[in-house]
Amino acid sequence: MTTASLPAPPEPAFSSLGYLGVSSERLEDWTSFATGRLGMQAGERSASTRALRMDERRARLIVTDDGARGFFGWEVAERDRFDAIADALDAAGIGVHELSAGECALRAVTAGLSFRDPAGNRVEVAWGPVVDDEPFRPGRTHSGFRTGSLGLGHAVLTTPAYDALVAFYVDVLGFRLSDYTTQPFRATFLRLNARHHSLAIIETDRVGVHHVMVELNHMDDVGQAYDLALAEPDSIGVTLGRHSNDHMFSFYTRTPSDFLIEYGWGGRSVDDRTWQPCELLDGPSLWGHERFWLPPEARRVAYDLQVAAAQRGVRAPVHVRPGNHDVAEDAL
């Protein structure tokens, strides 16, 4: 059955990216990285699992060494929506696995189900997050993560079957298009809420996870984390820069697994009533973001796009949260 023939669940299907599951035997390395580098809080643990917190939720990042593949937990706000998605997937002939009580407990959700997307990624739908009794305490000092209704952040998948995967998430799961680019690589950016994108899909010859983004509440949180990364230069996967579409000020750091974490601040908010999807013509970044993962020719294209944008004086507003800025005296 082709994705074009699959019925989409009622709109809007999902509310946010709720949690992320990582499969790795390096449990202690992941705990040290998530707490010391990213500033998450170590939560519940067992011989084969580690739960990491970013806010009041009991778990946002779950690391397991059970040999299973990682997973993405997309949340719905209401039980009725959860049931509607389950019915739609079943009607479409997509094999669905209901999460057991133990699996739900590990993810700190009330109910959940899982299935595979066309690239083989494990997709989960969850409802009813569990809030911890204890307040969030970061693993290192910072001003907190920007989560709430926006979710954990965003995830970026890579695939050679680019068109099919985009069609699945848009036509079947109801993700909304924010924008797309064709240079220096093909990428589509999809949203669920006011965050510019909760999912992006990049065309490469590899199936997997490219990166996951977490957003901080203060610009200095990102700068100080960058200083920590500079002490281990090989840990930097993409240098400090600013994106042209979501305007995120960020850098990317290598994880103990085979993907990156984007550590960012200042992402823009999208208003569904006025937003118009478009093609990004200035490249993925206004400045910076040297992408060491790209082949040399594509890196040159990215650089040329940034130089052209700079020559035209392309600028983007800074998105500052209340209480996070002062107005300069000469602007009064």
FENKA-V15152 format. One line per field, one symbol per residue. ss: DSSP state (H for helix, E for strand, - for the rest). phi: phi as a letter, one per 20 degrees, with the letter a starting at -180 (. if undefined). A space follows every 50 residues. Layout:
ss: ???
phi: ???
This chain:
ss: --HHH----------EEEEEEEE---HHHHHHHHHHH---EEEEE---EE EEE---E---EEEE------EEEEEE--HHHHHHHHHHHHH-----EE-- HHHHHHH-EEEEEEEE-----EEEEEEEE-E-------------E--HHH ---EEEEEE--HHHHHHHHHHH---EEEEEE-----EEEEE---E---EE EEE----EEEEEEEEE--HHHHHHHHHHHH--HHHEEEEEEEE-----EE EEEE-----EEEEEE---E--------EE-----EEEE--E----HHHHH HHHHHHHHHHH-----------------HHH-
phi: .effeefefgeefddaeebcdceaeeffffffffefeenfdfdfbbfcbc dddcafffbdccdcdenfffbddeedecfffgfffgfffffemefcdfff gfffffelcebabcbdefenfedcdcbmfeeffeffcffbfbeoeeclfe ngqcccddafeffffffffeeeenfdfeabbdcebebcdcccbffgbdbc cdebecerdebcdcdeebgfgfffffgffffcgffeebfgacfeeemfea ccdfefdebddedcbnffdddgfcfcgbeeddnfcfamlfeffefgffff fffffffffffemfccfeddfgndacefgfdf
